[in-house]
Amino acid sequence: MRGALAGSGLARAWLLAASAALSLACGEAEEKQVAAAPPVAPEPLSGLYEVSGTTVDKATGAERKVSGTLIVDVEGETYTTTFDLATNIVIQGDSRRAELIGKGEGKVADRTLDGTAQTQLIVALVPGVDASFGMLPRHVTARILNSSHAVISPEGAVRIEIDSEAAPGSDYVPTHTQLRGKRIAAKGVEGLRPPTR
């Protein structure tokens, strides 16, 4: 009788040990599967970005909406960018559609871009009409110098801070612009570039 009891205790201990070993083996297999999953590659920095935000007049605090596209081209630790943004400017009491077009360059550190740009502000001479519309009369009202700081997330979201002032010989009130957006196309995608001027 004692032998039978001892045998059943031994069998129970053996079953418990086997069960624990099986649980450990399953846990290790699950950990290996999780560890083996390939990491998601971050979005490249180069590409076409769609952005929108607000420009604030530093002297008065007046705000205006701004939106458009920019193309970023990263080569090693430097970048170049071209952009085409639209906004509204009040001139002599009339709201005029205006375009901000320009080019910039700078340095890349990880996913941060710091640099400068030169911009032209092109204003429609006809109130309420888009400055880029056909053969519409328009004129360049200001040349602007910008310094910018941009951070691009691994998912392709971009945050940009821009300080702007008039280029020598130009008339432009200093502003600060905040833009947010996302990468919508890869570098070199035809048909998605802003029109050249």
DARAWO-V737938 format. One record per residue. RES is the residue in three letters. SS is DSSP state (H for helix, E for strand, - for the rest). NEAR is the number of other C-alpha atoms within 8 Angstrom. D_FIRST is the distance of its C-alpha to the first C-alpha in whole Angstrom. Layout:
((RES;SS;NEAR;D_FIRST) (RES;SS;NEAR;D_FIRST))
This chain:
((MET;-;4;0) (ARG;H;5;4) (GLY;H;6;5) (ALA;H;7;5) (LEU;H;8;6) (ALA;H;8;9) (GLY;H;8;10) (SER;H;8;11) (GLY;H;8;12) (LEU;H;8;14) (ALA;H;8;15) (ARG;H;8;16) (ALA;H;8;18) (TRP;H;8;20) (LEU;H;8;21) (LEU;H;8;23) (ALA;H;8;24) (ALA;H;8;26) (SER;H;8;27) (ALA;H;8;29) (ALA;H;8;30) (LEU;H;8;31) (SER;H;8;33) (LEU;H;8;35) (ALA;H;8;36) (CYS;H;8;37) (GLY;H;8;39) (GLU;H;8;41) (ALA;H;8;42) (GLU;H;8;43) (GLU;H;8;45) (LYS;H;8;46) (GLN;H;8;48) (VAL;H;7;50) (ALA;H;6;51) (ALA;H;6;52) (ALA;-;6;54) (PRO;-;4;58) (PRO;-;4;60) (VAL;-;4;63) (ALA;-;5;66) (PRO;-;7;69) (GLU;-;7;72) (PRO;-;6;75) (LEU;-;10;77) (SER;-;10;80) (GLY;E;14;81) (LEU;E;15;83) (TYR;E;13;82) (GLU;E;12;83) (VAL;E;12;84) (SER;E;11;85) (GLY;E;11;86) (THR;E;11;88) (THR;E;12;91) (VAL;E;11;93) (ASP;E;12;96) (LYS;-;10;96) (ALA;-;6;99) (THR;-;5;99) (GLY;-;7;95) (ALA;-;7;96) (GLU;E;8;93) (ARG;E;10;93) (LYS;E;10;91) (VAL;E;12;91) (SER;E;11;89) (GLY;E;11;89) (THR;E;12;87) (LEU;E;14;87) (ILE;E;13;86) (VAL;E;14;84) (ASP;E;11;85) (VAL;E;11;83) (GLU;E;6;83) (GLY;-;6;81) (GLU;-;8;82) (THR;E;10;85) (TYR;E;14;86) (THR;E;11;88) (THR;E;11;89) (THR;E;11;91) (PHE;E;13;91) (ASP;E;12;93) (LEU;E;12;92) (ALA;E;11;94) (THR;E;12;95) (ASN;E;11;98) (ILE;E;10;101) (VAL;E;8;103) (ILE;E;7;107) (GLN;-;4;110) (GLY;-;5;107) (ASP;E;7;106) (SER;E;10;103) (ARG;E;15;103) (ARG;E;15;100) (ALA;E;14;100) (GLU;E;14;98) (LEU;E;13;96) (ILE;E;12;96) (GLY;E;11;96) (LYS;E;11;94) (GLY;E;11;92) (GLU;E;11;90) (GLY;E;11;88) (LYS;E;10;85) (VAL;E;13;81) (ALA;E;7;78) (ASP;-;4;75) (ARG;-;9;75) (THR;E;10;78) (LEU;E;13;82) (ASP;E;11;85) (GLY;E;11;88) (THR;E;11;92) (ALA;E;12;94) (GLN;E;11;97) (THR;E;12;98) (GLN;E;13;100) (LEU;E;13;101) (ILE;E;14;102) (VAL;E;14;104) (ALA;E;16;105) (LEU;-;10;109) (VAL;-;9;108) (PRO;-;9;106) (GLY;-;7;103) (VAL;-;9;103) (ASP;-;8;100) (ALA;-;13;102) (SER;-;7;100) (PHE;-;7;102) (GLY;-;4;104) (MET;-;4;108) (LEU;-;10;107) (PRO;-;7;110) (ARG;E;10;108) (HIS;E;8;108) (VAL;E;9;106) (THR;E;9;106) (ALA;E;12;104) (ARG;E;14;103) (ILE;E;14;100) (LEU;E;12;98) (ASN;E;12;94) (SER;E;11;91) (SER;E;13;88) (HIS;E;11;84) (ALA;E;11;81) (VAL;E;10;78) (ILE;E;12;76) (SER;-;8;72) (PRO;-;8;70) (GLU;-;7;70) (GLY;-;12;74) (ALA;E;11;75) (VAL;E;12;78) (ARG;E;11;79) (ILE;E;12;83) (GLU;E;11;85) (ILE;E;11;89) (ASP;E;11;92) (SER;E;12;95) (GLU;E;11;99) (ALA;E;14;102) (ALA;-;10;103) (PRO;-;4;106) (GLY;-;5;109) (SER;-;9;107) (ASP;-;9;107) (TYR;-;9;103) (VAL;-;9;101) (PRO;-;11;98) (THR;E;11;95) (HIS;E;12;91) (THR;E;13;89) (GLN;E;11;85) (LEU;E;11;84) (ARG;E;11;81) (GLY;E;11;80) (LYS;E;10;78) (ARG;E;12;78) (ILE;E;8;79) (ALA;E;9;80) (ALA;-;9;79) (LYS;-;10;82) (GLY;-;5;85) (VAL;-;8;84) (GLU;-;5;88) (GLY;-;4;89) (LEU;-;7;87) (ARG;-;8;90) (PRO;-;8;92) (PRO;-;4;96) (THR;-;3;98) (ARG;-;2;101))
